Structure formats: C-alpha cells, structure tokens
Amino acid sequence: MPVWDDLVGQERVQTQLAAAARDADALVTAITDGTAPPAASKMTHAWLFTGPPGSGRSTAARAFAAALQCTSPDRALGGEPGCGFCEGCHTTLIGTHSDVEIVRTDLLSIGVKETRDLVRRAQLSPAVGRWQVIVLEDADRLTEGAGNVLLKAVEEPAPRTVWLLCAPSLEDVLPTIRSRCRHLTLRTPPVDAVAEVLVRRDGIDPAVAAVAARATQGHIGRARRLATDEAARSRRAAVLKLPLRVDDVGGCLKAAQELVDAAAEDAKQVAEEVDTKETEELRAALGAASGTGGRMPRGTAGVMKELEDRQKRRRTRTQRDTLDLALTDLTGFYRDVLALQLGTSVAIANQEIRPDLDRIARASGPERTLRRIEAIIACRDALDRNVAPLLAVEAMTMSLRAG
C-alpha cells in the first residue's frame, strides 16, 4: 500500500507532500541524467511538521522520507513516488535505510553534542538512496544551544540533504529555524477515521476501536494503545475516578499520592526493561569482568556515571509523560462535564461513565468546571517547570475540590 495510507485525515498535507515528492524525484533524475532540472519545484531542503499530539507529525515525516527514497520502477511510467513496497520505501518505514536518520529522544531535551553529530551526518552525500534525510521527531526538545547548531545546517544545506522537523507548534521552534522551513500544519484526525484505521491496520474489533478513538479524541497512538493494552485501560479508568474522590482534603491528598505513585511505577517498569540491558552492554564494551558484579577497568567510571545520569533523566521523562497523559484524560473528563452543563451538541468522549459525568455536572456550574480545567493546565505547566510532581498534583486536586 502507498506510504500515505497511514496519514489519517490529512488529505491536504498528503497532497502537498506527494507533489513535493514528485518534484524531488524529477530533480534527482535530472541530476543523474545530466539534464536541466525542473524550472519550478515544490521541493525544498527543510520542512517543519506541526500539529497537536496524535495528529501524526512523525508519521507524515516518515512517509515523506520513504517517498523521497522510493525506487519503484513504476516511477518511470508515471507512477507516484511512495509505492510502499520497494526497498527504499520499506527500509525507510522500518527504520533501517542507511540514508535516513530518524531521531527521537526519551530524555527531557536534545543537547548540543547530539545535534552536532546530526549536522555532520547531514553533510554527507547519500550512500545508496536518492537523498540524505534527517527526521527530527522532537525538534521542540532542542536546547537553545542545539537549536543554534542546527540553524547553521539549515541555512547552508548540502545539495541532496533534507531536514524533516516535527514539533507541536511553531512557537516550539526557534524563529530563525522555522523561517527557513516549509511549514505544514496537521489537524486532529476525525474520530471515525481513527477507528477505521485501527480496524483496517491493526485488526481491532470495530466496537473496541470506536470506544478507543472516541475516548482519545482522535489521538492515533493513544487510541491504539488503549485498544490493545488492558493495563492502559485500567490506569485510565482509575484516573477518571479522581473527580469523585476530591470531596475532602484527605481524599485530595490520597488521590494525588496515588496518581504520582502510579506514574513512578510506570517509569520504574520502563527502567527495569531498558537500564539493565544498557548497563551490561556498556560494561561488556568497556571490558568489564564477566558477571554483574565484575570489576570495571580503570578510567571507565566517568562513562558509567554518564550512562547513569542519562537513565535518571529518562526515568524523569517517563514519569512526566505518564502524568501528562493522566492529566489529559482528566481534562477530557471535565470537557465532557462542561459540554453537558452547556447543553451543546458536542459528542461525549467518555460515554461509558456517563452517570459520573452527570453527577459532577449537576453538582456545579460551568464557571467551576472551567476553573477546574485551568487547574489541570496549571499543573501541567508546573511539571514543565520542574516543580516536584507530588506538590504540583496536590495543588491541582485541592483546586479541583474548591472549583
């Protein structure tokens, strides 16, 4: 199937990328054949994909990268680049193409050192593909110094290098960088379209897919996880019970503690799966004696300390991401309450807990609901500013109680 099939509800963006891929194919063909390049082209060396979480920013970037590397013979007969079957498309989509670097981070930020490595790679000519493609899925996590390093590469690109940057919004990227990129905005996909792709691509039961798509309001990744992971459904159900537990101060503090503990447990589970393997691989690479307690060679303590620091930052990121997901679900709860209070025709996302929504809606007015939503937003902002998670969540639950 074509590489664009995973772009859900993004017809306008798909059309633009397909046109750019055609022009990019014609440009490389002209260079290879020694003929004159096209006079006008929709292709450029730097792209910026923005859109809300779950809109498919990285999916669009990967699909475009695959279309740029497409080697299907049908292109010579007028076929569209991005067939999805050729070696160029397939290896790009699974992340093994030698000329496509896909960068994502499980840390809080992307630093100068990592960015310099990317810039050096971007100066290379394609080894086997038609373009050298750098997909930076978390461009919003670049530090200021890293952004300045990247700026130089975007200002003076190599002839056949393409940068594909992904970020939630324009404001998350340095103005000097975004002004040098072609900007594409993705929208939140329709709920029905998300449910359809879960059924078609993942084989999920239509009823389950519909519930997951509605509950996540079009967030493709979260909908898939909710539909396939029983533990994720259990955690979400527990979060949606929180508004019913903040009737007194003790309930507020207990609910906050449980929410933070659950996020910490998730981070711990991820760490146990990854940290041990990373540590043992590094010990082996440094020549440590066999066994977990084997003696390390002299002069390697600094390398091990650097790995430990990285793992600690990753645990912090995982805990924050888990908390942020819970706060997003909580916002959806009060959004449904507000819709009921105002009598709007907006579809209820959490229809399966309609009695709880009705109870909260009857017990307060729209003004209190809006203040509660603002309290959740304030909690997310506090977590972004490195406020201790328990303090931030406790302040939020007390505000939910006060309304």
Secondary structure by P-SEA (a helix, b strand, c coil): ccccccccccaaaaaaaaaaaaaaaaaaaaaaaccccccccccccbbbbbbcccccaaaaaaaaaaaaacccccccccccccccccaaaaaaaacccccbbbbbbccccccaaaaaaaaaaaaccccccccbbbbbcccccccaaaaaaaaaaaacccccbbbbbbccccccccaaaaaacbbbbbccccaaaaaaaaaacccccaaaaaaaaaaaccaaaaaaaaaccaaaaaaaaaaaacccccccaaaaaaaaaaaaaaaaaaaaaaaaacaaaaaaaaaaaacccccccccccccaaaaaaaaaaaaaaaaaaaaaaaaaaaaaaaaaaaaaaaaaaaccccccccccaaaaaaaaaaaccaaaaaaaaaaaaaaaaaaaacccaaaaaaaaaaaaaac
